[in-house]
Amino acid sequence: MPSQDPPEIVGKALECFDHADTCKPEQRLSPSGSLDIPRDETDEYCNGGCYEQTQVVLTCVNQILSNFEFHNKATIDDIKQTITDGCSNTDKRGDFNVAEHMAASNSHANIGVLANMGSLLIFVTLCGLLSMLSLIMV
C-alpha cells in the first residue's frame, strides 16, 4: 500500500464525519469536538441512531488517525467518555459538555501526577536520611 502524506490522512479522517447523516445537524459530531445535545433530547440521542452513528464516526477516525485531535483539543477518548457519561444513568446524564469533561479528567490526571511526585520526594528524602545515618554509624 502506498504511503500517504499527512494531509491525505487527515483528509480521510475528516471524511468520517460524513457518516453521521442520521443525526440532527445540531447534534452531529464535527471536527470542532463539541456535542450540542440538549438535556431534554438525551433519551432520543442515547437510544437512537445518532448515538450509533457517532460511535461509527469515532471508530472510523480512530482507525485512520488514532491520535486525531479535535479543534477544541479533545481526543477521541475524551469524546467517547463524554458520551458515555452523558448517556449514563448517573448524575452526569444529559451533560455532553466536552470541555468540562476534559477539565475534570485533566484535574484527576494532575492529582495522580502530584501523588507520584510526592511519593518520589518522600523516597528520595528517606534515602538521603538513611545515607546520613549510615555515615554517622560508621
N, CA, C and O atoms as CSV, one atom per row, in Angstrom:
chain,resi,resn,atom,element,x,y,z
A,1,MET,N,N,0.848,-1.175,0.000
A,1,MET,CA,C,0.000,0.000,0.000
A,1,MET,C,C,0.894,1.238,0.000
A,1,MET,O,O,1.810,1.333,0.817
A,2,PRO,N,N,0.642,2.190,-0.906
A,2,PRO,CA,C,1.497,3.386,-0.954
A,2,PRO,C,C,1.303,4.236,0.282
A,2,PRO,O,O,0.209,4.317,0.840
A,3,SER,N,N,2.397,4.871,0.701
A,3,SER,CA,C,2.303,5.726,1.877
A,3,SER,C,C,1.551,7.004,1.506
A,3,SER,O,O,1.555,7.445,0.357
A,4,GLN,N,N,0.914,7.575,2.508
A,4,GLN,CA,C,0.127,8.774,2.276
A,4,GLN,C,C,0.762,9.944,3.017
A,4,GLN,O,O,1.394,9.778,4.061
A,5,ASP,N,N,0.578,11.109,2.457
A,5,ASP,CA,C,1.042,12.330,3.111
A,5,ASP,C,C,0.116,12.647,4.271
A,5,ASP,O,O,-1.060,12.288,4.235
A,6,PRO,N,N,0.634,13.327,5.321
A,6,PRO,CA,C,-0.212,13.707,6.451
A,6,PRO,C,C,-1.510,14.416,6.048
A,6,PRO,O,O,-2.561,14.111,6.612
A,7,PRO,N,N,-1.473,15.357,5.086
A,7,PRO,CA,C,-2.740,15.998,4.710
A,7,PRO,C,C,-3.764,15.008,4.144
A,7,PRO,O,O,-4.966,15.157,4.366
A,8,GLU,N,N,-3.279,13.995,3.410
A,8,GLU,CA,C,-4.187,12.974,2.874
A,8,GLU,C,C,-4.806,12.159,4.007
A,8,GLU,O,O,-5.996,11.847,3.966
A,9,ILE,N,N,-4.012,11.814,5.013
A,9,ILE,CA,C,-4.507,11.034,6.146
A,9,ILE,C,C,-5.545,11.834,6.919
A,9,ILE,O,O,-6.605,11.313,7.267
A,10,VAL,N,N,-5.243,13.087,7.184
A,10,VAL,CA,C,-6.193,13.943,7.898
A,10,VAL,C,C,-7.464,14.098,7.069
A,10,VAL,O,O,-8.568,14.075,7.614
A,11,GLY,N,N,-7.316,14.255,5.765
A,11,GLY,CA,C,-8.478,14.371,4.877
A,11,GLY,C,C,-9.368,13.148,4.950
A,11,GLY,O,O,-10.593,13.265,4.980
A,12,LYS,N,N,-8.751,11.966,4.980
A,12,LYS,CA,C,-9.531,10.733,5.109
A,12,LYS,C,C,-10.249,10.676,6.453
A,12,LYS,O,O,-11.405,10.259,6.527
A,13,ALA,N,N,-9.562,11.095,7.516
A,13,ALA,CA,C,-10.186,11.098,8.844
A,13,ALA,C,C,-11.373,12.064,8.864
A,13,ALA,O,O,-12.402,11.766,9.470
A,14,LEU,N,N,-11.237,13.205,8.212
A,14,LEU,CA,C,-12.321,14.179,8.182
A,14,LEU,C,C,-13.530,13.668,7.396
A,14,LEU,O,O,-14.663,14.063,7.672
A,15,GLU,N,N,-13.291,12.796,6.423
A,15,GLU,CA,C,-14.400,12.207,5.671
A,15,GLU,C,C,-15.300,11.362,6.571
A,15,GLU,O,O,-16.474,11.166,6.259
A,16,CYS,N,N,-14.769,10.867,7.669
A,16,CYS,CA,C,-15.553,10.044,8.594
A,16,CYS,C,C,-16.749,10.796,9.157
A,16,CYS,O,O,-17.771,10.189,9.477
A,17,PHE,N,N,-16.628,12.108,9.279
A,17,PHE,CA,C,-17.707,12.902,9.867
A,17,PHE,C,C,-18.949,12.931,8.986
A,17,PHE,O,O,-20.026,13.310,9.445
A,18,ASP,N,N,-18.809,12.538,7.735
A,18,ASP,CA,C,-19.959,12.487,6.831
A,18,ASP,C,C,-20.869,11.303,7.136
A,18,ASP,O,O,-21.976,11.230,6.603
A,19,HIS,N,N,-20.420,10.359,7.996
A,19,HIS,CA,C,-21.208,9.161,8.315
A,19,HIS,C,C,-22.367,9.433,9.266
A,19,HIS,O,O,-23.260,8.596,9.392
A,20,ALA,N,N,-22.374,10.560,9.926
A,20,ALA,CA,C,-23.401,10.837,10.936
A,20,ALA,C,C,-24.636,11.468,10.311
A,20,ALA,O,O,-25.166,12.452,10.827
A,21,ASP,N,N,-25.094,10.902,9.202
A,21,ASP,CA,C,-26.212,11.502,8.488
A,21,ASP,C,C,-27.574,11.236,9.134
A,21,ASP,O,O,-28.566,11.835,8.720
A,22,THR,N,N,-27.650,10.357,10.133
A,22,THR,CA,C,-28.922,10.125,10.817
A,22,THR,C,C,-29.112,11.100,11.986
A,22,THR,O,O,-30.171,11.120,12.612
A,23,CYS,N,N,-28.113,11.883,12.269
A,23,CYS,CA,C,-28.181,12.845,13.376
A,23,CYS,C,C,-28.828,14.141,12.910
A,23,CYS,O,O,-28.722,14.527,11.746
A,24,LYS,N,N,-29.501,14.806,13.850
A,24,LYS,CA,C,-29.937,16.172,13.586
A,24,LYS,C,C,-28.667,16.991,13.369
A,24,LYS,O,O,-27.652,16.734,14.016
A,25,PRO,N,N,-28.707,17.959,12.478
A,25,PRO,CA,C,-27.480,18.737,12.206
A,25,PRO,C,C,-26.823,19.302,13.464
A,25,PRO,O,O,-25.596,19.299,13.566
A,26,GLU,N,N,-27.610,19.784,14.416
A,26,GLU,CA,C,-27.029,20.384,15.626
A,26,GLU,C,C,-26.441,19.338,16.572
A,26,GLU,O,O,-25.623,19.675,17.428
A,27,GLN,N,N,-26.845,18.071,16.429
A,27,GLN,CA,C,-26.320,17.017,17.298
A,27,GLN,C,C,-25.156,16.265,16.670
A,27,GLN,O,O,-24.538,15.418,17.315
A,28,ARG,N,N,-24.869,16.562,15.458
A,28,ARG,CA,C,-23.841,15.843,14.708
A,28,ARG,C,C,-22.450,16.192,15.229
A,28,ARG,O,O,-22.100,17.366,15.353
A,29,LEU,N,N,-21.666,15.170,15.529
A,29,LEU,CA,C,-20.276,15.389,15.930
A,29,LEU,C,C,-19.510,15.923,14.724
A,29,LEU,O,O,-19.625,15.401,13.615
A,30,SER,N,N,-18.733,16.966,14.961
A,30,SER,CA,C,-17.948,17.561,13.885
A,30,SER,C,C,-16.497,17.665,14.353
A,30,SER,O,O,-16.196,17.383,15.513
A,31,PRO,N,N,-15.612,18.064,13.464
A,31,PRO,CA,C,-14.206,18.234,13.864
A,31,PRO,C,C,-14.010,19.262,14.979
A,31,PRO,O,O,-12.938,19.321,15.581
A,32,SER,N,N,-15.034,20.072,15.260
A,32,SER,CA,C,-14.911,21.042,16.353
A,32,SER,C,C,-14.757,20.333,17.696
A,32,SER,O,O,-14.098,20.846,18.601
A,33,GLY,N,N,-15.371,19.140,17.826
A,33,GLY,CA,C,-15.267,18.379,19.068
A,33,GLY,C,C,-16.364,18.680,20.068
A,33,GLY,O,O,-16.320,18.188,21.195
A,34,SER,N,N,-17.342,19.473,19.684
A,34,SER,CA,C,-18.419,19.754,20.623
A,34,SER,C,C,-19.641,18.902,20.303
A,34,SER,O,O,-19.866,18.519,19.155
A,35,LEU,N,N,-20.417,18.614,21.331
A,35,LEU,CA,C,-21.657,17.856,21.191
A,35,LEU,C,C,-22.789,18.739,21.701
A,35,LEU,O,O,-22.846,19.063,22.887
A,36,ASP,N,N,-23.675,19.122,20.815
A,36,ASP,CA,C,-24.771,20.005,21.197
A,36,ASP,C,C,-26.052,19.186,21.326
A,36,ASP,O,O,-26.892,19.165,20.426
A,37,ILE,N,N,-26.178,18.519,22.458
A,37,ILE,CA,C,-27.340,17.678,22.729
A,37,ILE,C,C,-28.053,18.245,23.955
A,37,ILE,O,O,-27.565,18.104,25.077
A,38,PRO,N,N,-29.206,18.885,23.746
A,38,PRO,CA,C,-29.950,19.421,24.883
A,38,PRO,C,C,-30.364,18.313,25.844
A,38,PRO,O,O,-30.639,17.190,25.419
A,39,ARG,N,N,-30.408,18.624,27.132
A,39,ARG,CA,C,-30.779,17.632,28.153
A,39,ARG,C,C,-32.104,16.955,27.837
A,39,ARG,O,O,-32.250,15.751,28.051
A,40,ASP,N,N,-33.067,17.709,27.333
A,40,ASP,CA,C,-34.378,17.115,27.073
A,40,ASP,C,C,-34.387,16.204,25.837
A,40,ASP,O,O,-35.405,15.578,25.540
A,41,GLU,N,N,-33.271,16.128,25.124
A,41,GLU,CA,C,-33.152,15.223,23.979
A,41,GLU,C,C,-32.180,14.080,24.263
A,41,GLU,O,O,-31.799,13.349,23.349
A,42,THR,N,N,-31.774,13.921,25.525
A,42,THR,CA,C,-30.812,12.886,25.901
A,42,THR,C,C,-31.304,11.492,25.550
A,42,THR,O,O,-30.570,10.711,24.945
A,43,ASP,N,N,-32.542,11.171,25.922
A,43,ASP,CA,C,-33.066,9.830,25.635
A,43,ASP,C,C,-33.095,9.563,24.142
A,43,ASP,O,O,-32.710,8.484,23.690
A,44,GLU,N,N,-33.548,10.540,23.380
A,44,GLU,CA,C,-33.600,10.389,21.918
A,44,GLU,C,C,-32.204,10.140,21.358
A,44,GLU,O,O,-32.014,9.271,20.508
A,45,TYR,N,N,-31.224,10.916,21.846
A,45,TYR,CA,C,-29.851,10.770,21.356
A,45,TYR,C,C,-29.265,9.413,21.770
A,45,TYR,O,O,-28.754,8.667,20.936
A,46,CYS,N,N,-29.347,9.110,23.061
A,46,CYS,CA,C,-28.679,7.921,23.597
A,46,CYS,C,C,-29.313,6.617,23.139
A,46,CYS,O,O,-28.634,5.592,23.074
A,47,ASN,N,N,-30.585,6.636,22.824
A,47,ASN,CA,C,-31.283,5.418,22.417
A,47,ASN,C,C,-31.547,5.369,20.929
A,47,ASN,O,O,-32.243,4.474,20.451
A,48,GLY,N,N,-31.003,6.314,20.194
A,48,GLY,CA,C,-31.312,6.393,18.776
A,48,GLY,C,C,-30.124,6.212,17.869
A,48,GLY,O,O,-29.022,5.856,18.286
A,49,GLY,N,N,-30.396,6.470,16.622
A,49,GLY,CA,C,-29.400,6.277,15.581
A,49,GLY,C,C,-28.232,7.239,15.645
A,49,GLY,O,O,-27.136,6.917,15.188
A,50,CYS,N,N,-28.455,8.419,16.207
A,50,CYS,CA,C,-27.358,9.393,16.265
A,50,CYS,C,C,-26.227,8.902,17.168
A,50,CYS,O,O,-25.052,9.074,16.841
A,51,TYR,N,N,-26.576,8.295,18.295
A,51,TYR,CA,C,-25.561,7.726,19.195
A,51,TYR,C,C,-24.734,6.688,18.427
A,51,TYR,O,O,-23.503,6.703,18.452
A,52,GLU,N,N,-25.450,5.789,17.747
A,52,GLU,CA,C,-24.756,4.730,16.998
A,52,GLU,C,C,-23.889,5.305,15.889
A,52,GLU,O,O,-22.760,4.857,15.689
A,53,GLN,N,N,-24.409,6.297,15.165
A,53,GLN,CA,C,-23.630,6.906,14.093
A,53,GLN,C,C,-22.420,7.654,14.620
A,53,GLN,O,O,-21.373,7.675,13.972
A,54,THR,N,N,-22.549,8.265,15.784
A,54,THR,CA,C,-21.414,8.957,16.394
A,54,THR,C,C,-20.321,7.947,16.739
A,54,THR,O,O,-19.136,8.229,16.564
A,55,GLN,N,N,-20.715,6.780,17.225
A,55,GLN,CA,C,-19.743,5.725,17.523
A,55,GLN,C,C,-19.042,5.264,16.245
A,55,GLN,O,O,-17.843,4.988,16.258
A,56,VAL,N,N,-19.794,5.179,15.137
A,56,VAL,CA,C,-19.211,4.800,13.840
A,56,VAL,C,C,-18.186,5.853,13.409
A,56,VAL,O,O,-17.103,5.516,12.931
A,57,VAL,N,N,-18.534,7.119,13.581
A,57,VAL,CA,C,-17.608,8.209,13.216
A,57,VAL,C,C,-16.327,8.103,14.039
A,57,VAL,O,O,-15.227,8.185,13.493
A,58,LEU,N,N,-16.469,7.921,15.346
A,58,LEU,CA,C,-15.289,7.841,16.216
A,58,LEU,C,C,-14.419,6.635,15.870
A,58,LEU,O,O,-13.192,6.733,15.872
A,59,THR,N,N,-15.044,5.509,15.577
A,59,THR,CA,C,-14.285,4.311,15.187
A,59,THR,C,C,-13.556,4.548,13.870
A,59,THR,O,O,-12.386,4.192,13.725
A,60,CYS,N,N,-14.249,5.147,12.921
A,60,CYS,CA,C,-13.653,5.452,11.617
A,60,CYS,C,C,-12.433,6.354,11.781
A,60,CYS,O,O,-11.367,6.061,11.239
A,61,VAL,N,N,-12.583,7.449,12.523
A,61,VAL,CA,C,-11.475,8.382,12.735
A,61,VAL,C,C,-10.319,7.673,13.434
A,61,VAL,O,O,-9.161,7.838,13.051
A,62,ASN,N,N,-10.636,6.885,14.457
A,62,ASN,CA,C,-9.608,6.176,15.224
A,62,ASN,C,C,-8.819,5.203,14.341
A,62,ASN,O,O,-7.607,5.063,14.505
A,63,GLN,N,N,-9.493,4.536,13.415
A,63,GLN,CA,C,-8.802,3.583,12.539
A,63,GLN,C,C,-7.879,4.273,11.545
A,63,GLN,O,O,-6.888,3.690,11.106
A,64,ILE,N,N,-8.195,5.491,11.196
A,64,ILE,CA,C,-7.372,6.222,10.232
A,64,ILE,C,C,-6.275,7.014,10.924
A,64,ILE,O,O,-5.132,7.045,10.468
A,65,LEU,N,N,-6.635,7.656,12.035
A,65,LEU,CA,C,-5.696,8.546,12.720
A,65,LEU,C,C,-5.999,8.492,14.208
A,65,LEU,O,O,-6.777,9.299,14.716
A,66,SER,N,N,-5.387,7.545,14.908
A,66,SER,CA,C,-5.729,7.282,16.308
A,66,SER,C,C,-5.399,8.460,17.233
A,66,SER,O,O,-5.977,8.570,18.314
A,67,ASN,N,N,-4.496,9.325,16.831
A,67,ASN,CA,C,-4.162,10.469,17.677
A,67,ASN,C,C,-4.834,11.750,17.173
A,67,ASN,O,O,-4.331,12.853,17.386
A,68,PHE,N,N,-5.967,11.586,16.508
A,68,PHE,CA,C,-6.726,12.727,15.996
A,68,PHE,C,C,-7.075,13.658,17.143
A,68,PHE,O,O,-7.487,13.213,18.215
A,69,GLU,N,N,-6.907,14.955,16.912
A,69,GLU,CA,C,-7.250,15.960,17.910
A,69,GLU,C,C,-8.285,16.902,17.311
A,69,GLU,O,O,-8.068,17.505,16.260
A,70,PHE,N,N,-9.419,17.013,18.006
A,70,PHE,CA,C,-10.476,17.905,17.561
A,70,PHE,C,C,-10.025,19.355,17.733
A,70,PHE,O,O,-9.020,19.622,18.391
A,71,HIS,N,N,-10.770,20.289,17.140
A,71,HIS,CA,C,-10.399,21.706,17.213
A,71,HIS,C,C,-10.337,22.204,18.655
A,71,HIS,O,O,-9.556,23.102,18.969
A,72,ASN,N,N,-11.167,21.617,19.543
A,72,ASN,CA,C,-11.178,22.041,20.954
A,72,ASN,C,C,-10.127,21.301,21.785
A,72,ASN,O,O,-10.148,21.373,23.014
A,73,LYS,N,N,-9.217,20.597,21.129
A,73,LYS,CA,C,-8.110,19.844,21.744
A,73,LYS,C,C,-8.566,18.532,22.389
A,73,LYS,O,O,-7.781,17.866,23.064
A,74,ALA,N,N,-9.831,18.162,22.181
A,74,ALA,CA,C,-10.325,16.883,22.703
A,74,ALA,C,C,-9.746,15.732,21.892
A,74,ALA,O,O,-9.483,15.867,20.697
A,75,THR,N,N,-9.556,14.610,22.554
A,75,THR,CA,C,-9.132,13.391,21.879
A,75,THR,C,C,-10.358,12.530,21.610
A,75,THR,O,O,-11.453,12.834,22.084
A,76,ILE,N,N,-10.176,11.477,20.864
A,76,ILE,CA,C,-11.264,10.531,20.619
A,76,ILE,C,C,-11.764,9.979,21.946
A,76,ILE,O,O,-12.971,9.847,22.149
A,77,ASP,N,N,-10.848,9.655,22.848
A,77,ASP,CA,C,-11.244,9.129,24.160
A,77,ASP,C,C,-12.025,10.157,24.973
A,77,ASP,O,O,-12.955,9.794,25.691
A,78,ASP,N,N,-11.660,11.438,24.870
A,78,ASP,CA,C,-12.412,12.483,25.568
A,78,ASP,C,C,-13.865,12.499,25.106
A,78,ASP,O,O,-14.786,12.581,25.919
A,79,ILE,N,N,-14.058,12.420,23.798
A,79,ILE,CA,C,-15.412,12.441,23.240
A,79,ILE,C,C,-16.169,11.183,23.666
A,79,ILE,O,O,-17.328,11.262,24.075
A,80,LYS,N,N,-15.513,10.019,23.569
A,80,LYS,CA,C,-16.168,8.762,23.967
A,80,LYS,C,C,-16.581,8.800,25.432
A,80,LYS,O,O,-17.685,8.378,25.776
A,81,GLN,N,N,-15.709,9.301,26.294
A,81,GLN,CA,C,-16.024,9.335,27.719
A,81,GLN,C,C,-17.147,10.326,28.003
A,81,GLN,O,O,-18.000,10.068,28.852
A,82,THR,N,N,-17.156,11.450,27.303
A,82,THR,CA,C,-18.229,12.423,27.472
A,82,THR,C,C,-19.563,11.806,27.081
A,82,THR,O,O,-20.561,12.001,27.775
A,83,ILE,N,N,-19.596,11.062,25.976
A,83,ILE,CA,C,-20.829,10.420,25.533
A,83,ILE,C,C,-21.247,9.335,26.526
A,83,ILE,O,O,-22.426,9.214,26.856
A,84,THR,N,N,-20.285,8.550,26.998
A,84,THR,CA,C,-20.591,7.506,27.981
A,84,THR,C,C,-21.209,8.129,29.229
A,84,THR,O,O,-22.225,7.646,29.728
A,85,ASP,N,N,-20.604,9.188,29.727
A,85,ASP,CA,C,-21.133,9.861,30.916
A,85,ASP,C,C,-22.491,10.501,30.630
A,85,ASP,O,O,-23.409,10.402,31.443
A,86,GLY,N,N,-22.618,11.156,29.478
A,86,GLY,CA,C,-23.859,11.831,29.132
A,86,GLY,C,C,-25.029,10.884,28.960
A,86,GLY,O,O,-26.177,11.266,29.184
A,87,CYS,N,N,-24.750,9.649,28.563
A,87,CYS,CA,C,-25.804,8.650,28.374
A,87,CYS,C,C,-25.938,7.705,29.576
A,87,CYS,O,O,-26.765,6.794,29.552
A,88,SER,N,N,-25.143,7.912,30.611
A,88,SER,CA,C,-25.175,7.030,31.779
A,88,SER,C,C,-26.407,7.302,32.630
A,88,SER,O,O,-27.090,8.311,32.453
A,89,ASN,N,N,-26.673,6.414,33.530
A,89,ASN,CA,C,-27.771,6.598,34.480
A,89,ASN,C,C,-27.229,7.135,35.801
A,89,ASN,O,O,-27.542,6.620,36.875
A,90,THR,N,N,-26.420,8.167,35.700
A,90,THR,CA,C,-25.828,8.821,36.873
A,90,THR,C,C,-26.229,10.295,36.853
A,90,THR,O,O,-27.018,10.724,36.011
A,91,ASP,N,N,-25.680,11.053,37.781
A,91,ASP,CA,C,-25.972,12.485,37.801
A,91,ASP,C,C,-25.345,13.216,36.604
A,91,ASP,O,O,-25.622,14.397,36.393
A,92,LYS,N,N,-24.511,12.533,35.827
A,92,LYS,CA,C,-23.898,13.136,34.644
A,92,LYS,C,C,-24.752,12.961,33.393
A,92,LYS,O,O,-24.411,13.480,32.330
A,93,ARG,N,N,-25.857,12.233,33.513
A,93,ARG,CA,C,-26.730,12.002,32.356
A,93,ARG,C,C,-27.202,13.348,31.795
A,93,ARG,O,O,-27.649,14.229,32.529
A,94,GLY,N,N,-27.088,13.471,30.492
A,94,GLY,CA,C,-27.528,14.688,29.818
A,94,GLY,C,C,-26.469,15.771,29.750
A,94,GLY,O,O,-26.700,16.822,29.152
A,95,ASP,N,N,-25.313,15.536,30.350
A,95,ASP,CA,C,-24.229,16.517,30.316
A,95,ASP,C,C,-23.228,16.107,29.237
A,95,ASP,O,O,-22.413,15.206,29.436
A,96,PHE,N,N,-23.304,16.778,28.109
A,96,PHE,CA,C,-22.430,16.458,26.984
A,96,PHE,C,C,-21.409,17.564,26.738
A,96,PHE,O,O,-20.971,17.768,25.606
A,97,ASN,N,N,-21.035,18.270,27.786
A,97,ASN,CA,C,-20.072,19.359,27.666
A,97,ASN,C,C,-18.657,18.769,27.643
A,97,ASN,O,O,-18.102,18.413,28.682
A,98,VAL,N,N,-18.099,18.675,26.464
A,98,VAL,CA,C,-16.780,18.056,26.276
A,98,VAL,C,C,-15.694,18.837,27.011
A,98,VAL,O,O,-14.816,18.239,27.633
A,99,ALA,N,N,-15.746,20.161,26.944
A,99,ALA,CA,C,-14.708,20.988,27.587
A,99,ALA,C,C,-14.684,20.760,29.098
A,99,ALA,O,O,-13.611,20.623,29.685
A,100,GLU,N,N,-15.864,20.719,29.733
A,100,GLU,CA,C,-15.913,20.467,31.174
A,100,GLU,C,C,-15.391,19.074,31.502
A,100,GLU,O,O,-14.702,18.882,32.504
A,101,HIS,N,N,-15.717,18.116,30.664
A,101,HIS,CA,C,-15.249,16.750,30.896
A,101,HIS,C,C,-13.735,16.671,30.789
A,101,HIS,O,O,-13.083,15.990,31.581
A,102,MET,N,N,-13.176,17.374,29.804
A,102,MET,CA,C,-11.720,17.387,29.634
A,102,MET,C,C,-11.050,18.028,30.846
A,102,MET,O,O,-10.028,17.537,31.325
A,103,ALA,N,N,-11.619,19.115,31.339
A,103,ALA,CA,C,-11.047,19.798,32.505
A,103,ALA,C,C,-11.088,18.893,33.722
A,103,ALA,O,O,-10.128,18.847,34.492
A,104,ALA,N,N,-12.188,18.172,33.906
A,104,ALA,CA,C,-12.309,17.264,35.050
A,104,ALA,C,C,-11.309,16.120,34.942
A,104,ALA,O,O,-10.678,15.760,35.936
A,105,SER,N,N,-11.156,15.547,33.756
A,105,SER,CA,C,-10.220,14.429,33.618
A,105,SER,C,C,-8.781,14.910,33.758
A,105,SER,O,O,-7.935,14.181,34.277
A,106,ASN,N,N,-8.487,16.147,33.296
A,106,ASN,CA,C,-7.136,16.691,33.468
A,106,ASN,C,C,-6.837,16.950,34.931
A,106,ASN,O,O,-5.704,16.746,35.369
A,107,SER,N,N,-7.826,17.397,35.704
A,107,SER,CA,C,-7.571,17.649,37.125
A,107,SER,C,C,-7.313,16.334,37.848
A,107,SER,O,O,-6.488,16.278,38.760
A,108,HIS,N,N,-8.021,15.265,37.443
A,108,HIS,CA,C,-7.755,13.953,38.045
A,108,HIS,C,C,-6.371,13.457,37.661
A,108,HIS,O,O,-5.671,12.860,38.479
A,109,ALA,N,N,-5.972,13.703,36.406
A,109,ALA,CA,C,-4.630,13.296,35.975
A,109,ALA,C,C,-3.579,14.067,36.754
A,109,ALA,O,O,-2.561,13.502,37.154
A,110,ASN,N,N,-3.818,15.363,36.973
A,110,ASN,CA,C,-2.856,16.178,37.722
A,110,ASN,C,C,-2.727,15.701,39.164
A,110,ASN,O,O,-1.630,15.724,39.722
A,111,ILE,N,N,-3.818,15.272,39.773
A,111,ILE,CA,C,-3.768,14.743,41.133
A,111,ILE,C,C,-2.891,13.501,41.175
A,111,ILE,O,O,-2.104,13.322,42.105
A,112,GLY,N,N,-3.025,12.643,40.169
A,112,GLY,CA,C,-2.195,11.442,40.110
A,112,GLY,C,C,-0.727,11.771,39.961
A,112,GLY,O,O,0.122,11.139,40.589
A,113,VAL,N,N,-0.421,12.755,39.132
A,113,VAL,CA,C,0.971,13.172,38.939
A,113,VAL,C,C,1.527,13.740,40.241
A,113,VAL,O,O,2.652,13.423,40.628
A,114,LEU,N,N,0.741,14.578,40.918
A,114,LEU,CA,C,1.193,15.158,42.186
A,114,LEU,C,C,1.415,14.078,43.238
A,114,LEU,O,O,2.377,14.149,44.002
A,115,ALA,N,N,0.541,13.083,43.287
A,115,ALA,CA,C,0.709,11.994,44.251
A,115,ALA,C,C,1.994,11.226,43.962
A,115,ALA,O,O,2.729,10.877,44.886
A,116,ASN,N,N,2.270,10.961,42.687
A,116,ASN,CA,C,3.506,10.257,42.325
A,116,ASN,C,C,4.735,11.094,42.662
A,116,ASN,O,O,5.739,10.555,43.129
A,117,MET,N,N,4.670,12.398,42.433
A,117,MET,CA,C,5.801,13.260,42.765
A,117,MET,C,C,6.016,13.308,44.275
A,117,MET,O,O,7.155,13.319,44.742
A,118,GLY,N,N,4.925,13.336,45.038
A,118,GLY,CA,C,5.035,13.331,46.495
A,118,GLY,C,C,5.684,12.057,46.990
A,118,GLY,O,O,6.527,12.093,47.886
A,119,SER,N,N,5.299,10.934,46.416
A,119,SER,CA,C,5.895,9.651,46.807
A,119,SER,C,C,7.379,9.623,46.482
A,119,SER,O,O,8.184,9.124,47.269
A,120,LEU,N,N,7.739,10.157,45.328
A,120,LEU,CA,C,9.144,10.198,44.928
A,120,LEU,C,C,9.942,11.090,45.880
A,120,LEU,O,O,11.056,10.741,46.268
A,121,LEU,N,N,9.385,12.221,46.249
A,121,LEU,CA,C,10.057,13.129,47.179
A,121,LEU,C,C,10.294,12.455,48.528
A,121,LEU,O,O,11.376,12.575,49.103
A,122,ILE,N,N,9.299,11.757,49.024
A,122,ILE,CA,C,9.441,11.035,50.302
A,122,ILE,C,C,10.521,9.969,50.177
A,122,ILE,O,O,11.337,9.806,51.083
A,123,PHE,N,N,10.534,9.241,49.065
A,123,PHE,CA,C,11.525,8.191,48.848
A,123,PHE,C,C,12.941,8.777,48.827
A,123,PHE,O,O,13.847,8.249,49.472
A,124,VAL,N,N,13.121,9.860,48.087
A,124,VAL,CA,C,14.448,10.490,47.989
A,124,VAL,C,C,14.888,11.004,49.357
A,124,VAL,O,O,16.052,10.862,49.732
A,125,THR,N,N,13.964,11.596,50.096
A,125,THR,CA,C,14.279,12.108,51.434
A,125,THR,C,C,14.698,10.971,52.355
A,125,THR,O,O,15.686,11.087,53.080
A,126,LEU,N,N,13.959,9.887,52.328
A,126,LEU,CA,C,14.304,8.732,53.172
A,126,LEU,C,C,15.657,8.142,52.790
A,126,LEU,O,O,16.441,7.757,53.658
A,127,CYS,N,N,15.925,8.074,51.490
A,127,CYS,CA,C,17.231,7.546,51.057
A,127,CYS,C,C,18.359,8.446,51.567
A,127,CYS,O,O,19.401,7.965,52.013
A,128,GLY,N,N,18.132,9.749,51.493
A,128,GLY,CA,C,19.137,10.690,51.994
A,128,GLY,C,C,19.355,10.527,53.490
A,128,GLY,O,O,20.493,10.544,53.959
A,129,LEU,N,N,18.264,10.368,54.245
A,129,LEU,CA,C,18.380,10.178,55.693
A,129,LEU,C,C,19.099,8.877,56.029
A,129,LEU,O,O,19.926,8.831,56.940
A,130,LEU,N,N,18.778,7.825,55.288
A,130,LEU,CA,C,19.441,6.541,55.532
A,130,LEU,C,C,20.936,6.627,55.217
A,130,LEU,O,O,21.762,6.044,55.918
A,131,SER,N,N,21.269,7.357,54.159
A,131,SER,CA,C,22.686,7.535,53.817
A,131,SER,C,C,23.413,8.293,54.918
A,131,SER,O,O,24.538,7.942,55.274
A,132,MET,N,N,22.782,9.329,55.458
A,132,MET,CA,C,23.393,10.109,56.533
A,132,MET,C,C,23.539,9.249,57.793
A,132,MET,O,O,24.548,9.334,58.493
A,133,LEU,N,N,22.534,8.428,58.075
A,133,LEU,CA,C,22.617,7.561,59.259
A,133,LEU,C,C,23.748,6.530,59.113
A,133,LEU,O,O,24.453,6.225,60.075
A,134,SER,N,N,23.902,6.011,57.916
A,134,SER,CA,C,24.967,5.021,57.712
A,134,SER,C,C,26.339,5.665,57.887
A,134,SER,O,O,27.262,5.011,58.372
A,135,LEU,N,N,26.495,6.931,57.504
A,135,LEU,CA,C,27.766,7.629,57.692
A,135,LEU,C,C,28.026,7.900,59.163
A,135,LEU,O,O,29.166,7.809,59.617
A,136,ILE,N,N,26.985,8.231,59.909
A,136,ILE,CA,C,27.128,8.523,61.339
A,136,ILE,C,C,27.492,7.255,62.091
A,136,ILE,O,O,28.297,7.299,63.021
A,137,MET,N,N,26.922,6.147,61.711
A,137,MET,CA,C,27.131,4.901,62.449
A,137,MET,C,C,28.481,4.283,62.122
A,137,MET,O,O,28.914,3.377,62.834
A,138,VAL,N,N,29.147,4.721,61.103
A,138,VAL,CA,C,30.441,4.146,60.744
A,138,VAL,C,C,31.542,4.674,61.593
A,138,VAL,O,O,32.698,4.288,61.416
